[in-house]
Amino acid sequence: MINLLWILVQDAFWSALAAMGFALLFNVPRRTLLYAMISGAIGHAIRTLAIQQFGASIELATLLGAMAVGIWAKFLAYRMKTPSMIFAVCGAITLVPGVFAYRTMIGILQITSVPIDEASITLVAVSVNAIKTGLILVAIAVGIVMPTLLLNREKPVV
């Protein structure tokens, strides 16, 4: 249990730093920077918890993390009178499937150089990585939008 807690603390810390980097890149207002960092930490820590503790697939875990980011972003938007996308985008950046996209692109390049009899193995691996990448991206989009659809209020934030 303590080992899992340590893993989550480390995961949240590094995810918060990544979210801060993108928040600075996107010029978010200074007063929202800490909350954007927390958004990244929450989303990625929930994804890690779902995978480590409950054995969820990365796609489902990403959906749960993105939903948490979306709820947090909506809450902060109403509380701070700021557009929710400031918090949602910075939190969702940490969930982007960079490794799977990288493996997909490298695999596509490898297909051109492998012998014909080995191309099918590489093609299957590329296809699996491409599908995982697509599903994770859809999970991020659906997870962020779902709280907006479910918690929609008549009065706009800003």
C-alpha positions as CSV (number, residue, x, y, z in Angstrom):
1,M,0.0,0.0,0.0
2,I,2.8,2.4,0.9
3,N,4.6,1.5,-2.3
4,L,1.5,2.3,-4.4
5,L,1.1,5.6,-2.5
6,W,4.8,6.5,-3.3
7,I,4.2,5.6,-6.9
8,L,1.1,7.9,-7.0
9,V,3.0,10.8,-5.3
10,Q,5.8,10.6,-7.8
11,D,3.4,10.2,-10.7
12,A,1.4,13.3,-9.6
13,F,4.6,15.3,-9.1
14,W,6.0,14.7,-12.5
15,S,2.6,15.1,-14.2
16,A,2.2,18.4,-12.4
17,L,5.5,19.6,-13.8
18,A,4.5,18.5,-17.3
19,A,1.2,20.3,-16.9
20,M,3.0,23.4,-15.7
21,G,5.3,23.4,-18.7
22,F,2.4,23.3,-21.1
23,A,0.5,25.9,-19.0
24,L,3.5,28.2,-19.3
25,L,3.7,27.4,-23.0
26,F,0.1,28.3,-23.5
27,N,0.4,31.5,-21.4
28,V,-2.2,30.7,-18.8
29,P,-2.8,33.5,-16.3
30,R,-0.5,33.3,-13.3
31,R,-3.4,32.9,-10.8
32,T,-4.5,29.7,-12.6
33,L,-1.0,28.1,-12.9
34,L,-1.2,26.1,-9.6
35,Y,-4.6,24.8,-10.5
36,A,-3.5,23.8,-14.0
37,M,-0.7,21.8,-12.4
38,I,-3.1,20.1,-10.0
39,S,-5.3,19.3,-13.0
40,G,-2.4,17.4,-14.6
41,A,-1.5,15.7,-11.4
42,I,-5.1,14.5,-10.7
43,G,-5.7,13.1,-14.2
44,H,-2.4,11.2,-14.5
45,A,-2.5,9.9,-10.9
46,I,-6.1,8.6,-11.4
47,R,-5.0,6.9,-14.6
48,T,-2.0,5.3,-12.8
49,L,-4.2,4.2,-9.9
50,A,-6.7,2.6,-12.2
51,I,-4.0,0.7,-14.0
52,Q,-1.9,-0.3,-10.9
53,Q,-4.6,-1.0,-8.4
54,F,-7.6,-2.1,-10.4
55,G,-5.9,-3.6,-13.5
56,A,-7.9,-1.4,-15.9
57,S,-6.8,-1.1,-19.5
58,I,-4.9,2.1,-20.4
59,E,-7.9,3.2,-22.5
60,L,-10.4,2.9,-19.6
61,A,-7.9,4.4,-17.2
62,T,-7.4,7.3,-19.5
63,L,-11.1,7.9,-19.7
64,L,-11.4,8.0,-15.9
65,G,-8.4,10.4,-15.6
66,A,-9.8,12.6,-18.3
67,M,-13.3,12.6,-16.6
68,A,-11.6,13.7,-13.4
69,V,-9.8,16.5,-15.3
70,G,-13.0,17.6,-16.9
71,I,-14.9,17.7,-13.6
72,W,-12.0,19.6,-11.9
73,A,-11.9,22.0,-14.8
74,K,-15.6,22.7,-14.7
75,F,-15.5,23.2,-10.9
76,L,-12.6,25.6,-11.2
77,A,-14.2,27.5,-14.1
78,Y,-17.2,28.4,-12.1
79,R,-15.2,29.1,-8.9
80,M,-12.6,31.3,-10.6
81,K,-14.7,32.7,-13.4
82,T,-12.2,31.4,-16.0
83,P,-12.8,29.3,-19.1
84,S,-12.6,25.6,-18.2
85,M,-10.3,24.8,-21.1
86,I,-7.4,26.5,-19.3
87,F,-7.5,23.7,-16.8
88,A,-8.7,20.9,-19.0
89,V,-6.1,21.2,-21.7
90,C,-3.2,21.4,-19.3
91,G,-4.5,18.4,-17.4
92,A,-5.2,16.4,-20.6
93,I,-1.7,16.9,-22.0
94,T,-0.3,14.6,-19.4
95,L,-2.6,11.8,-20.7
96,V,-1.6,12.0,-24.4
97,P,-0.4,8.6,-25.6
98,G,3.1,9.6,-26.8
99,V,4.7,6.2,-26.5
100,F,2.0,4.4,-28.6
101,A,2.1,7.1,-31.2
102,Y,5.9,6.9,-31.4
103,R,5.8,3.1,-31.7
104,T,3.2,3.5,-34.5
105,M,5.3,5.9,-36.5
106,I,8.5,3.8,-36.0
107,G,6.7,0.7,-37.0
108,I,5.4,2.3,-40.2
109,L,8.9,3.2,-41.1
110,Q,10.1,-0.3,-40.3
111,I,7.6,-1.9,-42.6
112,T,9.4,-0.4,-45.5
113,S,12.6,-2.1,-44.6
114,V,11.7,-5.6,-43.3
115,P,11.5,-8.6,-45.6
116,I,8.1,-9.5,-47.0
117,D,7.7,-12.6,-44.8
118,E,8.2,-10.6,-41.6
119,A,6.1,-7.6,-42.7
120,S,2.9,-9.1,-41.3
121,I,4.2,-9.3,-37.7
122,T,5.3,-5.6,-37.9
123,L,2.0,-4.6,-39.5
124,V,0.1,-6.2,-36.7
125,A,2.2,-4.4,-34.1
126,V,1.7,-1.1,-35.9
127,S,-2.0,-1.7,-36.1
128,V,-2.3,-2.5,-32.4
129,N,-0.4,0.6,-31.5
130,A,-2.3,2.8,-33.9
131,I,-5.7,1.5,-32.5
132,K,-4.5,2.1,-28.9
133,T,-3.4,5.6,-29.8
134,G,-6.7,6.4,-31.4
135,L,-8.8,4.9,-28.5
136,I,-6.7,6.8,-25.9
137,L,-7.2,10.1,-27.8
138,V,-11.0,9.4,-28.0
139,A,-11.0,8.6,-24.3
140,I,-9.3,12.0,-23.6
141,A,-11.8,13.9,-25.7
142,V,-14.9,12.1,-24.3
143,G,-13.6,12.3,-20.7
144,I,-13.1,16.0,-20.9
145,V,-16.4,16.8,-22.6
146,M,-18.6,14.4,-20.6
147,P,-18.7,16.6,-17.4
148,T,-19.7,19.6,-19.7
149,L,-22.6,17.6,-21.1
150,L,-23.7,16.2,-17.7
151,L,-23.1,19.3,-15.6
152,N,-24.2,21.9,-18.1
153,R,-25.6,25.1,-16.5
154,E,-27.7,27.7,-18.3
155,K,-25.5,30.6,-17.3
156,P,-22.0,30.7,-19.0
157,V,-18.9,31.0,-16.9
158,V,-17.4,34.0,-18.5
